[in-house]
């Protein structure tokens, strides 16, 4: 089978492909490597006890958070476009209509669990992740937005952990590159899944 995952989903996808390499034919990770090792070291510089206490406090704060309510769908669309300037109005409307719940008072709130944004301290240490990546035996496509905060494996040495990986960088795109450059991404994805030229260890820019 082929698996495509974004962000946390991309990270999980790569772990699955590393755990069960015989089950995966092709894998695509869209910004699935997380932060760069340098950024990770900065986050983990504090003592472990301090980081865990901060995590517990932040989880409690998130659990008690009241989700923001938008009076109209247009207001929610406006917020979506404010957060991602690469989106067209049509894209923002599509994503918003599928990404909100209608509240009992007629307002709208986003569908997400705020506590998921609080990363457990053990997940901030990625020293063992290359063990998973090195076991991925199928062709692997790593996608990166040039305007993103995410790790660039071509610059931080992570490409070397993969047996058969290729990196594609998308210009004018951030962390949600598959939305920001939808047509380019779909064309690249289609070529990769069909096994067309470019499966080798190479770096391409779009």
Residue pairs with C-beta under 8 A, 6 or more apart in sequence:
1 23
1 24
1 25
2 24
2 25
2 26
2 27
2 28
2 193
3 13
3 16
3 17
3 24
3 26
3 27
3 28
4 13
4 27
4 28
4 30
4 189
5 11
5 12
5 13
5 14
5 28
5 29
5 30
5 32
6 30
6 31
6 32
6 176
6 178
7 30
7 31
7 32
7 175
8 32
8 116
9 32
10 28
10 29
10 30
10 31
10 32
10 33
11 29
11 32
11 33
11 34
11 129
13 27
13 28
13 29
13 32
14 27
14 29
14 32
14 33
14 129
14 132
14 133
14 136
14 140
15 129
15 132
16 24
17 24
17 27
17 132
17 135
17 136
17 138
17 140
18 131
18 132
18 133
18 134
18 135
18 136
19 132
19 135
21 135
21 136
21 137
21 138
22 137
24 136
24 138
25 138
26 138
26 139
26 140
26 141
26 192
26 193
26 195
27 136
27 138
27 139
27 140
27 141
28 140
28 141
28 143
28 189
28 192
28 193
29 140
29 141
29 142
29 143
30 143
30 177
30 178
30 185
31 143
31 144
31 145
31 148
31 150
31 175
31 177
32 142
33 142
33 150
33 151
33 153
33 158
34 40
34 126
34 150
34 151
35 43
35 149
35 150
35 151
36 150
36 151
36 152
36 155
36 156
37 126
37 151
37 156
37 158
38 156
39 149
39 151
40 124
40 125
40 126
43 124
44 51
44 121
44 124
44 125
46 54
48 121
51 121
51 124
52 121
55 118
55 119
55 120
55 121
58 118
59 115
59 118
62 114
62 115
62 117
62 118
63 114
63 115
65 114
67 109
67 110
67 114
68 109
68 110
69 103
69 105
69 107
69 108
69 109
70 76
70 79
70 100
70 107
70 108
70 109
71 106
71 107
71 108
72 108
73 93
73 96
73 97
73 100
73 108
75 108
76 96
76 100
76 108
76 110
77 89
77 92
77 93
77 96
80 87
80 92
80 95
80 96
80 99
81 87
81 89
81 92
84 92
84 174
84 176
84 179
84 180
86 172
86 173
86 174
86 176
86 179
86 180
86 181
87 95
87 179
87 180
91 179
91 182
95 179
99 110
99 111
100 108
100 109
100 110
100 111
101 108
101 109
101 110
101 111
102 108
103 109
130 158
130 161
133 158
133 161
133 162
134 161
134 162
134 163
136 162
136 163
136 164
136 165
137 163
137 164
138 164
139 164
139 165
139 166
139 192
139 195
139 199
140 162
140 163
140 164
140 165
140 166
141 165
141 166
141 168
141 188
141 189
141 192
142 153
142 159
142 162
142 165
142 166
142 167
142 168
143 167
143 168
143 170
143 177
143 178
143 185
143 188
144 150
144 152
144 153
144 167
144 168
144 169
144 170
144 177
145 169
145 170
145 173
145 174
145 175
145 176
145 177
145 180
145 181
146 169
146 170
146 171
146 172
146 173
147 172
147 173
147 174
148 173
148 174
148 175
148 177
149 175
150 175
151 158
152 167
152 169
153 159
153 165
153 167
154 167
154 203
159 165
159 167
159 201
159 203
162 201
164 199
164 200
164 201
165 201
166 192
166 198
166 199
166 200
166 201
166 202
166 203
166 204
167 202
167 203
167 204
168 188
168 203
168 204
168 205
168 206
169 203
169 204
169 205
169 206
170 177
170 180
170 181
170 184
170 185
170 206
171 181
171 205
171 206
172 180
172 181
173 180
173 181
174 180
177 185
178 185
181 206
184 206
188 206
191 197
191 198
192 198
192 199
198 204
